[in-house]
Amino acid sequence: MKFTAVAAACLSLLSTAYTHSTSTSKVVLPSTFKPPQTFKNANLVHIISLEKNYVKENINVLIENVSEGPQDEYFLPFTNEQMEKIGGFEVKDRKNSDVVGFGVDAVEFDPLSDVQFYRIKLPAPLASGSQQTIGISFYYLNALKALPASIDQTDKQYLIHSFSAYCPSAYPTLKQKTEVKLPSSDVPDYTKVAGNEDTKEFPVKQGSKLTYGPFPEVPAGASLPAKVRYEFNKPVTHVSQLERDIEVSHWGGNVAFEERYTLFHYGANLSSQFSRVKWAQSQYFSPQTFALKEMKFVLGAGSKDAYFTDVIGNVSTSRFRTNKREAVLELKPRYPVFGGWKYPFTIGWNADSNNYLKKSGDKYLLNIPLIEGPKQEEGVEYEHVDVRVFLPEGAENVKFYTSAPGSSITEHSVDIVRTYLDTVGRTVLTIKARNLVDELRDRELLVSYEYSTAAALRKPFVIFSSTMAVFVGIWLLSKLDVSFSTK
């Protein structure tokens, strides 16, 4: 699609809105702050998904304005521990997907309080007595613990998760229920609570799902602690640091990607020393294991020149397949990664810039995923992500937009970095994010910039001029007579 001036204007507006809505500073309120009771939850469905190695929560709630005037601020409470682990916070209208513009801010009012809040700004004030159905989704990282904490390398792994059967809310809720979705029906332990007239005891277990409720009216701030222990015989893959570099070359017509991972397995530790003999024997019948033994990276179509290294050097246990429709990098770590183990590694590949870069005059639009990473059935969580986009030397007026949750972007900047044979240095866009998960792996990152013909010719001209100056200098030196005279 041709990159027109209208598209450039739209991108500029999006960049402005994005920058405004993702300020890294928290909203500071007085220490005596309490959410005003301007809303009530007419109906609420709380869904906790434990199907991957992180916690995903969805809150679908019908809110009603019970105040005398219009209101546009809705508060959702969390504990201090949850605030450190939460990520990917997004809000949308459940009944009308065309409604956009929900603002999300972390509220800071009393650092000594265990209750903190996210403030949701509605796109338009809700009139008194009116209702709106909103969907709130977010993730918890590093929220699951292995129980038992140490097992044999052939044992099954079980995880435990603590939560509240009442959905935490700053407002009274007339009717609600909590659903817990699990990866299997092997659930040896879970908290049971008193039921109602229809059901004597909650939760109701249906296969791999537990349902608490429906509960009648629940007051604001109420909590009902619960735990569930379930089988999860898969890796608990946690990436503490992902450094992702993208280098754009106009002269080479190439976009080079490199990703450096610091990966941990946060599952159960081994109760005894790892046995290579036992591991080799088990591979003949391929049992399910909680060790991480392979990863699959689905790359952009036409990707090429893939490589896989770790701290020792090149790792040959990889397979790369590419064609016009897809490119897949399948790799095996140098050793199986069990609970408590660490595995840092690097992958990289090249791609034709025509697949990612569009041009109109001196304006360019780069469209790439914010993160890619391994595509695993069990999921992958990312604690810290640093994305650096190296633009050509002389690129100006850099703007960006990402469809990833703005609440996860902590910092962004545009700097100049000098590399080999640079004159003024390359323009680098840096984006820092935290608490992302693999479900966000294909969210777009759009980068627009201006790159003039003069800027494109600067480096070749400087190199040519320098080379000619060297040759001229050598020629002049060769004309000097430095011999001794015999007279």
Secondary structure, DSSP 8 states (H G I E B T S, - for coil): ----HHHHHHHHHHHHHHHHHT-SS-EE--TT----S-EEEEEEEEEEE-SSSSEEEEEEEEEEE-SSS-EEEEEEEEEHHHHHHEEEEEEEESS-TT----EEEEEES-TT-SEEEEEEEEEEEE-TT-EEEEEEEEEESS--EESSSEE-TTS--EEEEEEESS---SS-BSSEEEEEE-SSS---EE--EE--SS-SEE-EEETTEEEEEEE--B-TT---EEEEEEE--S--EEEEEEEEEEEEETTTTEEEEEEEEEEEE-S-EESS---HHHHHHHTTT----SSB--EEEEE-TT-EEEEEEESSSB---EEEEE-SS-EEEEE--SS-B-BT-EEEEEEEEEEEGGGTEEEETTEEEEEEES---B--TT--EEEEEEEEEEEEET-EEEEEEESS-GGGEEEEEEEEE--TT-SS-EEEEEEEEEEEEGGGTT-EEEEEEE--HHHHHHHHHHHHHHHHHHHHHHHHHHH---S----
